[in-house]
Amino acid sequence: MSVHTEARTLPAPGVAANAVSIAALVISLFAFLMAWIPFIGLVSWLAAPLGMALGIVALLLPGAKKAAITAIILSALAFGVCLMWWSAVDGTIRLL
C-alpha cells in the first residue's frame, strides 16, 4: 500500500508584499487621476486613504518597497488635490 502525499508549494518570500504594493499603487494612481475631475473626484476621498493604508501595510512586509513608497506619495497627492477642490468649492459657496 502506498501513501500519496500532496506536495504543497509555498509562495516565494515577498510575493504577498508585491501583490499588496501593486494593489496600493493601482488604487493610489486611480485616486490621483480621479481627484482632478470635479465631482467625480469624490471617489478619491475613499480611494486615497485606502491606497495609503495598503502602501503602509506593503512597507511593513518584506518585499517591494519602491511601489509601496510611490503608492503612499500618490495617495498623499490625491488627498491634497481633494482638499484643494473642497477648499475651492467651499470658498465659492461662501461667496454666494
N, C-alpha and C positions, 0 to 999 in steps of 0.2 A: 504494500500500500504506500503510495507516495503522497506526501503532503505538499500541496501547492501554496506557496506563499506569494502574495502580491507585492511586487516592488513598488514602493511609493517614492516618487521623486519630489524633493523639496525645491522650492524656487531658489534661485541664486540670491545671495545676500544683496540687498539694495534694490531688488525688483519692486518690492512694495513701496519703497521710497520714490522710485522712478514713477510709478503709477500715480502716487499721491501728488508728486510735484508737477507732473504733466497735467493732471486734473486741475490743480491750483492755477497753473499757467493758462489753461484754456478758459477757465471761469474768470480769471482776472482780466485776460485780454478781451473777453466778451463784455465784461463790466466797463472796461476803459472805453471801448468803442461805442457802446450804447450810452454812456454818460454824456457824450457830446450831442446827442439828439434830444431836443426839448420834448418833454412829457413822456417820450418812450424811455428816456434815461432813468425813469423811476425804478426800472428793473435793477439798475446799478446799486440802488440803496440796499438791495438784498444780496446781489452777486458780489459786490466789493468786499463786504465783511466775510462772506463765505470763502472767497478766494484767499483773503488774508489768513483766515483760520487754517485752511488747508496748507498754505505756504508755511506757516509756523509749524504745523504738525510735520510737514516734509523736512523741515530743517532739523527737527529733533530725531528723525530716523537716519540711519546711516545710508548714504547714497547720494543722489543728485542734489547738490546744494545750489548750483547756478540757476536752475529752473525755479527752485523754491524762492530764492532771493529776488529773481525777476518777477515772480508772481506777487510777492509782497510789495515790491515797488509799484507795479502796475495797479494793484488794489488800492494803495495809498493815493496814487494819482487819480484813479477813478473816483474815489471818495472825495478828493479835493475838487474835482470837476462837479460832482453832485452838490457839494457845499456852495460852489460858485453859482450854479444855477439857482439853488434855493435862495441865496442871498440876492440875486438879481430879481427873481420873481417876487420875493418878499418886499424888496425896495420899491418895485413897480406897484405892487398892491397898496402899499402905504401912501404912495403919491396920489392914488385915486381917491 
